[in-house]
Amino acid sequence: MNLTLHVWRQKGPSDVGQFQTFQATGVSKDQSFLEMLDVVNDKLELAGKDPIVFEHDCREGICGCCGFMVNGKAHGGQPETTVCQLHMRSFSDGDELIIEPWRSAAFPVVKDLMVDRSAFDRIVQAGGYVSVRTGSAQDANAIPISKEIADRAFDSAACIGCGACVASCPNASAMLFTGAKINHLGLLPQGQVERFSRVQAMTQQMDAEGFGPCSNHEECEAYCPKGIPVEVIGRMNGDLLKAQLRGRDS
Amino acid sequence: MNWFMRFAKSTIGLKITMAISGLVLFAFVIGHMVGNLQVFLGASALNHYAAFLQSEQLLLWIARIVLLVLVVVHIWSSVVLTLRAKVARPQGYRKWQSKASTYASRTMRVSGPILLLFIIFHLLHLTIGSVHPDLQHCAVQASGDLQCFAYQNVSAAFSLSTAGTTAAIQGGIVAFYIVAMLLLGMHLGHGAYSMFRTLGLTNPRYDKMARAFATAVAVIIVVGNCSIPLAVLTGLVGQAGGH
């Protein structure tokens, strides 16, 4: 099939950027979206032009590197699918696709479709850790954890930090990401020591990075390739409120 | 106080401020509606209720000032958060598609200002009376009792045949009330549900209940409040129990 691509081209963080139109011809329905772009890039390189820059690594939907907007939908909008696992059979011959990078003040564009998500790293660095006893290994299963808590913590831990929540949120809010990172530790017994200082430190960093507020639109949950539930935002809010009521100052 | 100010200025702190002020205003809307639905019990019931509210001026003014402060706090927090959202995405998308948000959630920043205008109009209409054709204020009778005329005021406010105004103007006022109540239902429906999450009152087990509660309350507010002008228009309230 043949597609018309309107791709955002931007030389660097300070460049204004603009859309550029490409024809993708002979696209196989079995190709992934990134493979389709690889073919477009091959032709661009043969013609001596700058290839379209996009971030990618595992191409298995588990690393969190790839991600951009396809027709206004983060990762193309398929349920729980990253753009590397999005296949061209989701599209039809003659489709026009608008391909844009995540748009957020906290995610400056590096080049074309690639954005700098270091802001996420700094949020995690602010409190995404637990105190553990070092030295000899503990006995396995020494700390009992209920199935329900283990499941909820794992739902949060599934976050790959791709940034689709920020990208799809009308407010460019990072509450789903921050909530997931806070909860996957805060729900477990190992995470209790820093539970309240963690939520304060990480939400402060989230604000400092310039992410927006939550309006409970729930677009983040719908576009999250790992299906992180918005419940994590509620629990983060509740923990922050409890931290204040307990009078703890991080 | 340092920790408190830092919390109050944080994004989640502002959300919690908005949720708590919204919760009290939400409770007021319910109380106001239940009180006003006494119009269906007849002139005597509503007028006695109005006289009861007016009987203790100090408490009345305390309530009014608290509500005013909460409205200001609610608007202030929403303006600060809206500005932060704009700063967070300086460059918008050429194309953006919704997958989960609702019409109500996306129009909160529109329904809010319209509701503010409605509240101002509503106060000028049925409290101050400057845009009412013939508002009768409560008066102390010869017997020493406070006599109020809420029933007559409501009838005159929405009736098409009220003297001193035209049916077109009255129809326009009723239409504005009904549109405002639909917006109020949307605003409170999304607001009530959001309040649970902002205050951390979320558990997967109760999520459906919270959503159902917010929808039910929104519908009750729209139906309950709209029933009053519609009852006047259809003659259910007015002539029969009125004068």
Interface residues (C-beta under 8 A of the other chain):
Chain A: H6 F19 M69 N71 G72 K73 G77 I98 E100 R103 S104 A105 A106 R152 S168 P170 N171 A172 S173 T203 Q204 M206 D207 G210 F211 G212 P213 C214 S215 N216 H217 E218 E219 E221 A222 Y223 P229 V230 E231 I233 G234 R235 M236 N237 G238 D239 L240 L241 K242 Q244 G247 D249
Chain B: N2 W3 F4 R6 F7 S10 T11 I12 G13 L14 K15 I16 L81 R84 A85 V87 A88 R89 P90 Q91 G92 Y93 R94 K95 W96 Q97 S98 K99 A100 S101 T102 S105 R106 M108 H190 Y193 S194 F196 R197 T198 L199 G200 L201 T202 N203 P204 D207
